[in-house]
């Protein structure tokens, strides 16, 4: 076996990034291009997509909704035809929810959140997987969330959807591993994306509370999440499949009550 050292290299890879017009998706697309991949970005935001293509230097942009099976089939088909193949996929398309107790949440909103975050991920994996299984190679990264790991009051729909993404990821890793297709997931914590910015502007969350709860004492940047996705999509993770990688500043590791304890300077001296 030849071991290649150096930076993560995606030269020659053909990639599809959903939700690529903003946030984690846009940052991931830009990073994949910088690492040598030829990238197609897909998004339903018609107005934002051209700007994202220019900013990321993606090869093509595809307008489509991941909740629509025909749109998803077209995304994958266009990527394969126009880029000459499909090697890696990052499922970043998703929507958030507000802090609403389950008994007050409308059934339409519940379905909308699950459709985009879970059903959409399933559809993209299904369509891309068919191509990858035939080629007997490929790598997929799905974007879950720390909200899918534990109970978050008021975020039942989002939590259920992201927990479903984790289970889907593990199942596909087991089904598709014998054919050389790897499937992994990342679980970001609160990241400074337009979606989170909107929640902060509406005071759904208090950023100070989130930062005090996080061992690294801050929210994530989209690029930091994109780096984790790029690693899992690369050959550096060639023997990694079926894992969930938290990208959360230590959020999921912290188990004590209240805010993260900041030790006094005296306790740090030897």
C-alpha positions in Angstrom: 0.0 0.0 0.0 1.3 3.4 -0.9 0.9 6.0 1.8 0.6 9.6 0.7 1.6 12.3 3.1 0.9 16.0 2.9 -2.3 17.9 2.7 -5.8 16.5 1.9 -5.9 16.2 -1.9 -9.1 15.8 -3.8 -7.6 16.4 -7.2 -9.7 14.8 -10.0 -12.7 14.1 -7.7 -16.2 15.1 -9.0 -18.3 16.4 -6.2 -21.9 17.4 -5.5 -22.7 19.7 -2.5 -26.4 20.3 -1.7 -27.3 23.4 0.1 -24.3 24.9 -1.5 -25.6 28.5 -1.9 -24.9 29.5 1.7 -23.6 28.5 5.2 -21.8 25.2 5.7 -22.6 24.1 2.1 -21.0 27.1 0.5 -17.9 26.8 2.8 -17.6 23.1 1.9 -18.0 23.7 -1.8 -15.3 26.4 -1.7 -12.9 24.2 0.3 -13.4 21.2 -2.0 -12.5 23.3 -5.0 -9.4 24.6 -3.2 -8.4 21.0 -2.5 -8.7 20.1 -6.2 -12.2 18.8 -6.7 -14.5 19.8 -9.5 -17.7 20.8 -7.7 -21.4 21.1 -8.6 -23.5 23.0 -6.0 -27.2 22.5 -5.8 -29.7 24.8 -4.0 -33.3 25.9 -4.2 -32.3 29.5 -3.6 -32.3 30.8 -7.2 -31.2 34.3 -6.3 -28.2 33.2 -4.1 -26.9 30.4 -6.3 -25.1 32.6 -8.9 -23.2 34.5 -6.2 -22.2 31.2 -4.6 -20.9 29.8 -7.9 -18.8 32.9 -8.3 -17.6 32.8 -4.7 -16.8 29.1 -4.5 -15.5 28.7 -8.1 -17.9 25.8 -8.5 -18.0 24.3 -12.0 -21.8 24.3 -12.2 -24.8 25.3 -10.2 -28.1 23.3 -10.2 -31.4 24.8 -9.0 -33.4 22.2 -7.2 -35.2 21.1 -4.0 -33.9 18.1 -2.2 -37.4 17.2 -1.0 -38.4 16.7 -4.6 -37.4 13.2 -6.0 -37.4 14.4 -9.6 -35.2 17.4 -8.7 -32.7 15.2 -6.8 -32.5 12.7 -9.7 -31.8 15.6 -12.0 -29.1 17.0 -9.6 -27.2 13.8 -9.7 -27.8 13.2 -13.4 -26.6 16.7 -14.3 -23.5 16.3 -12.1 -22.5 13.0 -13.7 -23.1 14.2 -17.2 -21.5 17.7 -16.9 -18.6 16.8 -14.6 -18.0 13.4 -16.1 -18.7 11.4 -12.9 -19.6 11.6 -9.3 -17.1 10.6 -6.6 -18.1 12.5 -3.5 -21.3 14.1 -2.0 -21.9 16.3 0.9 -25.5 16.7 2.0 -25.6 20.2 3.5 -29.2 21.2 2.5 -31.3 21.7 5.6 -33.6 24.1 7.4 -33.9 25.0 11.1 -36.8 25.3 13.5 -37.9 27.6 16.2 -38.2 26.8 19.9 -41.7 25.5 19.9 -43.1 22.8 22.2 -44.3 19.8 20.3 -47.9 20.3 21.3 -47.9 23.8 19.9 -46.1 23.0 16.6 -48.2 22.6 13.5 -48.1 19.3 11.6 -47.2 21.1 8.4 -44.1 22.7 10.0 -43.1 19.3 11.5 -43.3 17.7 8.1 -41.5 20.5 6.4 -38.5 20.2 8.8 -38.3 16.4 8.5 -38.8 16.5 4.7 -35.8 18.9 4.1 -33.4 17.5 6.7 -34.1 13.7 6.6 -36.2 12.9 3.5 -33.9 15.2 1.4 -30.8 13.5 2.7 -32.3 10.1 1.9 -33.2 11.0 -1.6 -29.7 12.4 -2.4 -28.0 9.4 -0.9 -30.3 7.1 -2.8 -29.7 8.8 -6.2 -26.0 9.2 -5.7 -25.6 5.8 -4.2 -26.9 4.1 -7.3 -24.1 5.7 -9.4 -21.4 5.0 -6.8 -22.4 1.4 -6.3 -22.1 0.8 -10.0 -18.7 2.5 -10.0 -17.8 0.6 -6.8 -16.3 3.7 -5.2 -17.5 6.9 -3.6 -17.8 8.8 -0.3 -20.8 10.6 1.2 -20.9 13.0 4.2 -24.3 13.8 5.7 -24.8 16.8 8.0 -26.5 15.9 11.2 -26.4 18.1 14.3 -25.7 18.0 18.1 -29.5 18.4 18.3 -29.8 14.8 16.9 -27.7 13.4 19.8 -29.8 14.4 22.8 -33.1 15.9 23.8 -33.4 19.6 23.0 -36.7 20.9 24.4 -38.6 22.9 21.7 -36.7 21.4 18.8 -38.5 18.0 18.4 -38.8 18.1 14.6 -35.2 19.1 13.9 -33.9 16.7 16.5 -35.8 13.7 15.2 -34.7 14.6 11.6 -31.0 14.9 12.5 -31.1 11.7 14.6 -32.6 10.0 11.6 -29.7 11.2 9.5 -27.3 9.5 11.9 -29.1 6.2 11.7 -29.4 6.5 7.9 -25.7 7.1 7.7 -24.8 4.0 9.7 -27.2 1.8 7.8 -25.9 2.9 4.4 -22.3 2.5 5.6 -23.1 -1.1 6.4 -25.0 -1.8 3.2 -22.6 -0.1 0.8 -19.2 -0.8 2.4 -18.8 -4.1 0.5 -19.1 -2.1 -2.7 -16.4 0.4 -1.7 -18.7 3.3 -0.9 -18.1 5.1 2.4 -20.9 7.0 4.3 -20.2 9.2 7.3 -21.8 12.1 9.1 -20.8 15.2 11.0 -22.7 16.8 13.9 -22.0 20.5 14.1 -23.0 22.6 17.0 -24.2 26.1 16.6 -22.3 27.5 13.6 -22.3 31.1 12.4 -24.4 30.5 9.3 -27.2 32.6 7.9 -29.7 30.1 9.4 -28.3 30.6 12.9 -27.8 34.3 12.4 -31.6 34.5 11.7 -32.3 32.7 14.9 -30.0 35.0 16.9 -31.6 38.1 15.3 -35.0 36.9 16.4 -33.6 36.1 19.9 -34.5 32.4 19.7 -31.1 31.8 21.3 -28.8 33.8 23.5 -25.3 33.5 22.0 -23.7 34.1 25.4 -25.5 31.1 26.9 -24.3 28.9 24.0 -20.7 30.0 24.4 -20.7 29.4 28.1 -22.0 25.8 27.5 -19.3 25.1 25.0 -15.8 24.1 26.2 -14.1 26.1 23.5 -16.3 29.0 24.5 -17.5 30.1 21.1 -19.6 29.1 18.1 -18.1 27.4 15.1 -17.2 29.0 11.8 -18.6 27.3 8.6 -15.0 26.6 7.4 -14.3 24.6 10.5 -17.2 22.3 9.8 -16.2 22.1 6.1 -12.7 20.9 7.1 -14.2 18.0 9.0 -16.4 17.1 6.0 -13.4 17.4 3.6 -11.4 15.0 5.8 -14.1 12.4 5.7 -14.6 12.7 2.0 -10.8 12.3 1.3 -8.5 9.3 1.2 -7.2 10.3 4.6 -10.4 8.7 5.9 -10.2 5.7 3.5 -10.8 3.3 6.4 -13.5 5.4 8.1 -17.2 4.6 7.4 -20.4 4.7 9.5 -19.0 7.2 12.0 -20.6 10.4 13.4 -18.0 13.1 13.9 -19.1 15.9 16.3 -17.8 19.2 15.2 -19.0 21.0 18.3 -16.2 22.6 20.3 -16.7 19.9 23.0 -20.4 20.4 23.4 -21.3 16.7 23.3 -18.4 15.8 25.6 -19.5 18.1 28.4 -21.6 16.4 31.0 -21.5 18.5 34.1 -24.4 20.7 35.3 -24.5 24.3 34.2 -21.9 26.3 32.3 -18.5 24.9 31.5 -16.3 25.3 34.5 -13.4 27.6 34.0 -10.7 26.5 36.4 -8.9 29.2 38.4 -5.3 29.9 37.5 -4.1 28.5 40.8 -5.5 25.0 40.0 -3.6 24.9 36.8 -0.2 25.3 38.4 1.8 22.1 39.0 
